[in-house]
Amino acid sequence: MLIEKIETDLKNAMKEKNELTLSTLRMVKAAVKNKEIEKKVKSLSDQELIEIIQKQIKQRRDSLVDFEKAGRSDLIKKEKGEITVLEQYLPKQLTESELKTIVQKAVQATGAKTKADMGRVMKELMPQIAGKADGKQVSQIVSSLLP
């Protein structure tokens, strides 16, 4: 299970005194614990863990934009390092060409004709690509394929 891998890597980071990995994984564990409390469950599924990790990555990417505007190179480096650590726990990401193929099939399956149909296409796509692609990238590809 994914949580076991995270816990093992957390212990290894402690032994190796790898502060970046240690702090990043502690934040993930805290987010997982909060979600377990919120849902009133003992443990989360791997899919739920992937969603938490994706949310953590998105938060860091959003922060990167702000730090770049502020010229904070120290914080930019830290955020990029945390993103790299978190990406290790996601499934293999789809390439852009693989993603385009899946999007084209979803557009055909839903019969989408215009950008107004984008919601239907995204609803069809997201279960297929959950954890394997960034939602913003998927949205851009869908938008480019619909007139």
N, C-alpha and C positions, 0 to 999 in steps of 0.2 A: 504494500500500500504506500501511497505517496507520503502520508504523514510519518510513517516509519523512516522513510528516506530523509525527510526533513529533520527529524529528531536525531538520526545518526549523523547527518552532516553538521548539525548544531553542536553535537558533542565533539566531533572532529575539529570544528572551528575553535572551540574552547581550548582543546589540547594544543592546536597549532598557533593559538593566539592571533587568529585572523579576525581582526575587529570588524571589518566591513561585512564579511559573511555572517559573523556572529550577530551583529546588530540587525542585519536584514532579516535573518531567520527568526530572531526574537520578535520582530515586528509581525512577521507572518504568523507565528504561533499565537500572538496576542489577538490578531484579527480572527484566527480560527476559533480561539476560545470564545471571543465575543459572539461569533456566529452560532456556536454551539449553545451558548446561553440564550441567545435570541430565539433559536429554534427549539430550545428545550430538548436537545438530543445529547447522547453520550459522545458520538463521533460523527463526522461528516463523511460523505462519499468522496471518492477521488474527483468526481466531476465538480462537486461543490468546492473542493480545495483548489482546483484549477481556476474556477471563477474568482475566488478570493485572490489568487496570485495575479490573475489578469487585471483585477481591479487595482491591486498594489502597483503593477507596472504602469497602468494608465495614470495613476496619481503622480508617479515619478516623472512620466513623460510630460504631463501638464506642468509640473514644477520646473522641469528643464527649460521650458519656454520662458517662464518668468525669470529664472536665473540668468538665462542668456541675455534677456533685455536689461537686467541689472548689472551685467558684466561680472557675475560671481563665478569665476573659473573654479574656485575651490569646491563650491557646492555642485557645480555642473559635473565635475569629476566624480564626486561622491554619488550623485544620482545615477550616472551612467554605470558606475560599478554595481550599484544595487540592482539596476535593471538586468545587468549581465548575470548576477547571482540568481535572480528570480526566474529568468528565462530557462534556466537549467531544469526547472520543474514542470515546464509546459511540454505537451506533446510536440513532436516534430512539426514545424511550421510549414504550411503549404507555400510553394513557389507562386509567383504571380501568374505564370501560365497555367498551373494546376487550378488556381483560384478562378481564373477567367473561364476555364472549361466548366467548372462546377456552376459558376454564375450563369453561363449561357444555358446550361441544362435547366436550371431553376427558372430562368426567364421563359423558356419554351414550355416547361411543365405548368407554369401558372398562367400562361397566355398573356403576359404583361405586354402592353403596347406603348405606354407613356410613363413619364416619371410619377404620375399619380398612382401607378400600380406598384411603386417601389416597396411599399409596406408589405404587400403580399409576397413579393420576391424575397425580401429579407426574412420574413416569417418562415418561408420554405427553406432558406439557406442556413440560418443560424444553427439548427440542430445538427446539420451535417458537418459544419465547420467549427463547432464550439471548441475553443482552446487551440485551434490550429491556424487561426488567422486573426489579425486585428480588425475589429468591427469597422473602424474608420476606413481602412483600406478596402474592405468588402463593399462598404457603402459607395465609395468612389468608383469602383469597378461597375457596380450595378447602375449607378447614375450615368456613367459613360456609355453603357450599352442601351439605355433607354432614351428615346428622342424627347 
